[in-house]
Amino acid sequence: MSTERNGKHGVIFMTTFTKKQGGLDQPFQFGAPVVPNDDTDLPQYSTLYLGTEGDVCGITMGGTEVTLHNHPVGYVLGVYRRVKATGTTAEHIVALW
């Protein structure tokens, strides 16, 4: 929750991010499993969560193929437009936004 102040009346009220834009400093509202695919781009997302450590091979937003080797369990910022099956060994990948 965050506190906001109404400038006209000086009223302070609480909100549960209902008026906030999504970002990494905000709670994620949605999630979906990612099935690595050599030919299909991902929908827009904020970050990926890796359920197991391993390599993540993908195509960046700029079109370059990049592999993150031995990435630990946890979060990968939204750097990929596609997570490729070829070269990806991490499992239980979830897109969050």
N, C-alpha and C positions, 0 to 999 in steps of 0.2 A: 504494500500500500504506500501511497505517497500523499503528501499534504500539499494542497494548492490554496492560494489566496485570491479571492475576488477583489481586484483593485478598487472597484467602485464603492463597495460596502465594507471592505476589510473582513469579509467572512472567510473563515478557514474551514475547509471540509476535507474529508478523506475520499480517496478514489482507489479502486482496484485496477488501475491501468486501463480503464475503459476509454479514455481519451488519448492514450499514448500511442505513438507509432512504434511498430516492432523494431527491435534492435537487440544486440547481445546483452545490453543491460536491462532488458525486460524479460519477463517470463515467456517461455515458448507457449504458443496457443495450440499448435498442431504438430503431429509427427506421423511419419509413414516409413515403412520398411523400404530399403533400397536394395534392389536386385541388380548387381553389376551387369552391365550390358555394353558390348563393344560398339553398338550402333545407335543407342537411344540416349538423348540428353535428359537430364533431370529437370523436374519443374523447379521453379524458384524456391530457394530455401535459405536459411540463415547459417546453419552449421550442420555438420554430420557428426553422429556419435558412432564410435567403433566399439562393438561389444567384445571383440577379441583383438589382441595385438596382431600386427602383420603388415604386409605391404598394401598400399593403396595406390593403384595406377589409374590415372584419369586424364581427361582433357580439360585444361584450364579455360576460364572465361575468354582468354585471348586466343585459344586454339592450339596451345602447346601441350604435348603429352608430357606429363610429369609423374614420377613415382616417388612416393614417400615411403622409404624403406624402414622396416621394423618400427612402425608407429605404435606407441603404447595404446592401451585401452583408454578411451576418452574422446575428447572433442577435436575436430578438424574444422577450421573456419571455412566458410563457403568459397573455396577456391576452384572447385571443379564444376563444369557444366555437364560432365559425363563421368561416371565411375565405370571403368572398363572391367570386364570379367577376366580378360587376359592380363595377367600380372597382379591382380588383386588377391591377396591371401587372407586379409582381415575379414571377419565374418560378423554377422548380426549388426549390419550397418543400418542406422536410422537417420533419416533427414528430419530436421526440426526447424520450425519457423513460427 
